Amino acid sequence: MNSRPASQRAFFGVSTLLFTASATVTIVWCGSMSAMGEMPMPGGWSMSMAWMRMCGQTWSTVAAAFLGMWIVMMVAMMLPSLTPMLWHYRQAVGRTGGTHLGRLTALVGVGYFFVWTVVGMATFVLGVGLAAALTQFPALARAVPIAVGVVVLIAGALQFTALKARHLACCRAAPGPGRALLADAGTAWRYGLRLGEHCIYCSGGLMTILLIIGVMDLRVMAAVVAAMTAERLAPAGERVARAIGVVVVGVGLLLIARAAGLG
């Protein structure tokens, strides 16, 4: 009788500890990167040093450091909305009489964050390549402020698409009382991968905003986390997503106006 409440307390206790630890490390990392300063670029903007190799560093060292921090940051950003999904999975597996619920639930989380790790690898390669191009071609760098506004505008528009609605629904869908999942490692791994895939399609636009406006900006990061968590956990998630889209479109238009000297 007492095992279920104890299991629930343990699950949410571990989730809270993971979030607290990852958020703390992320805050410290952002602070250390901000202390390093940014590189002034043509067009009146500054580029983050996260995409640059410092003196004495090798690219493999830079990539490993970025990927490690990316994983920690993803845990801090995604865990608030992922935790309820993991709990529902745990309940669904428990209905089958499966054992080792903790291990299987952890495997789902590992699969989920593995997908985001792959995205982090691609992000690093793209970011480094883009940074190199911007430092070599001043004309391209001058176009960045307007390009940022356009990308934010597109990200806001994506909030209204059928693709967004479909993957958001998948992110919000939890195994209901009538559905039971097999209690085996393969099923847990595949379930985590599917959750990660849906999450990328659902959150891609908002994550892009974070990357182009400031991956080290804690204010932007907090706003993106709040938006993703609200649209996944709020009762009217699709309506929330559209409201977020309105705000993001407005921000994109404002950034374009400022870059064009109209505001």
Backbone hydrogen bonds, N-H to C=O, Kabsch-Sander energy under -0.5 kcal/mol:
donor,donor_aa,acceptor,acceptor_aa,energy
6,A,2,N,-1.7
7,S,3,S,-2.6
8,Q,4,R,-2.5
9,R,5,P,-2.5
10,A,6,A,-2.4
11,F,7,S,-2.5
12,F,8,Q,-2.4
13,G,9,R,-2.0
14,V,10,A,-2.5
15,S,11,F,-2.2
16,T,12,F,-2.1
17,L,13,G,-2.2
18,L,14,V,-2.6
19,F,15,S,-2.4
20,T,16,T,-2.7
21,A,17,L,-2.6
22,S,18,L,-2.6
23,A,19,F,-2.8
24,T,20,T,-2.2
25,V,21,A,-2.3
26,T,22,S,-2.3
27,I,23,A,-2.4
28,V,24,T,-2.3
29,W,25,V,-2.6
30,C,26,T,-2.7
31,G,27,I,-2.2
32,S,28,V,-2.4
33,M,29,W,-2.6
34,S,30,C,-2.3
35,A,31,G,-1.8
36,M,32,S,-0.8
36,M,33,M,-0.6
37,G,34,S,-1.3
39,M,47,M,-2.5
41,M,45,W,-3.1
44,G,41,M,-1.2
45,W,41,M,-0.8
47,M,39,M,-2.8
49,M,37,G,-0.5
51,W,48,S,-1.0
52,M,49,M,-1.6
54,M,52,M,-0.6
57,Q,54,M,-2.1
62,V,58,T,-2.4
63,A,59,W,-2.8
64,A,60,S,-2.3
65,A,61,T,-2.4
66,F,62,V,-2.6
67,L,63,A,-2.7
68,G,64,A,-2.4
69,M,65,A,-2.2
70,W,66,F,-2.7
71,I,67,L,-2.3
72,V,68,G,-1.9
73,M,69,M,-2.7
74,M,70,W,-2.6
75,V,71,I,-2.1
76,A,72,V,-2.1
77,M,73,M,-2.3
78,M,74,M,-3.0
79,L,75,V,-1.9
81,S,78,M,-0.7
82,L,78,M,-2.1
83,T,79,L,-2.6
85,M,81,S,-0.6
86,L,82,L,-2.4
87,W,83,T,-2.2
88,H,84,P,-2.3
89,Y,85,M,-2.3
90,R,86,L,-2.4
91,Q,87,W,-2.2
92,A,88,H,-2.5
93,V,89,Y,-2.6
94,G,90,R,-2.1
95,R,91,Q,-1.4
96,T,93,V,-1.3
97,G,94,G,-1.5
98,G,93,V,-1.4
104,L,100,H,-2.3
105,T,101,L,-2.6
106,A,102,G,-2.3
107,L,103,R,-2.1
108,V,104,L,-1.9
109,G,105,T,-2.0
110,V,106,A,-2.4
111,G,107,L,-2.5
112,Y,108,V,-2.4
113,F,109,G,-2.5
114,F,110,V,-1.8
115,V,111,G,-1.5
116,W,112,Y,-1.3
117,T,113,F,-1.8
118,V,114,F,-2.0
119,V,115,V,-1.8
120,G,116,W,-2.0
121,M,117,T,-2.1
122,A,118,V,-2.0
123,T,119,V,-2.6
124,F,120,G,-2.3
125,V,121,M,-2.1
126,L,122,A,-2.5
127,G,123,T,-3.0
128,V,124,F,-2.8
129,G,125,V,-2.2
130,L,126,L,-2.5
131,A,127,G,-2.5
132,A,128,V,-2.3
133,A,129,G,-1.9
134,L,130,L,-2.4
135,T,131,A,-1.8
136,Q,132,A,-1.2
137,F,133,A,-1.8
140,L,137,F,-0.6
141,A,137,F,-1.7
142,R,138,P,-2.2
143,A,139,A,-0.8
143,A,140,L,-0.6
144,V,141,A,-1.4
147,A,143,A,-2.3
148,V,144,V,-3.1
149,G,145,P,-1.6
150,V,146,I,-2.2
151,V,147,A,-2.5
152,V,148,V,-2.5
153,L,149,G,-2.2
154,I,150,V,-2.5
155,A,151,V,-2.6
156,G,152,V,-2.2
157,A,153,L,-2.1
158,L,154,I,-2.1
159,Q,155,A,-0.6
159,Q,156,G,-0.9
160,F,157,A,-1.8
161,T,158,L,-1.4
165,A,161,T,-1.9
166,R,162,A,-2.6
167,H,163,L,-2.2
168,L,164,K,-2.5
169,A,165,A,-2.1
170,C,166,R,-1.6
171,C,167,H,-2.2
172,R,168,L,-1.9
173,A,169,A,-1.4
179,R,176,G,-1.9
184,D,182,L,-1.5
188,A,184,D,-2.1
189,W,185,A,-2.7
190,R,186,G,-2.4
191,Y,187,T,-2.3
192,G,188,A,-2.2
193,L,189,W,-2.2
194,R,190,R,-2.4
195,L,191,Y,-2.3
196,G,192,G,-2.4
197,E,193,L,-2.5
198,H,194,R,-2.6
199,C,195,L,-2.3
200,I,196,G,-2.2
201,Y,197,E,-2.0
202,C,198,H,-2.4
203,S,199,C,-3.2
204,G,200,I,-1.5
207,M,203,S,-2.8
208,T,204,G,-2.0
209,I,205,G,-1.5
210,L,206,L,-1.6
211,L,207,M,-2.1
212,I,208,T,-2.3
213,I,209,I,-2.3
214,G,210,L,-2.0
215,V,211,L,-0.5
217,D,214,G,-1.5
218,L,216,M,-0.8
221,M,217,D,-2.4
222,A,218,L,-2.6
223,A,219,R,-2.1
224,V,220,V,-2.5
225,V,221,M,-2.5
226,A,222,A,-2.5
227,A,223,A,-2.2
228,M,224,V,-2.7
229,T,225,V,-2.6
230,A,226,A,-2.3
231,E,227,A,-2.2
232,R,228,M,-1.1
233,L,229,T,-2.1
234,A,230,A,-2.5
237,G,234,A,-0.6
237,G,235,P,-0.8
240,V,236,A,-2.2
241,A,237,G,-2.5
242,R,238,E,-1.9
243,A,239,R,-2.1
244,I,240,V,-2.5
245,G,241,A,-2.0
246,V,242,R,-2.0
247,V,243,A,-1.8
248,V,244,I,-2.7
249,V,245,G,-2.7
250,G,246,V,-2.0
251,V,247,V,-2.2
252,G,248,V,-2.7
253,L,249,V,-2.5
254,L,250,G,-2.1
255,L,251,V,-2.5
256,I,252,G,-2.2
257,A,253,L,-2.4
258,R,254,L,-2.4
259,A,255,L,-2.4
260,A,256,I,-1.9
261,G,258,R,-1.2
262,L,257,A,-3.5
263,G,257,A,-0.8
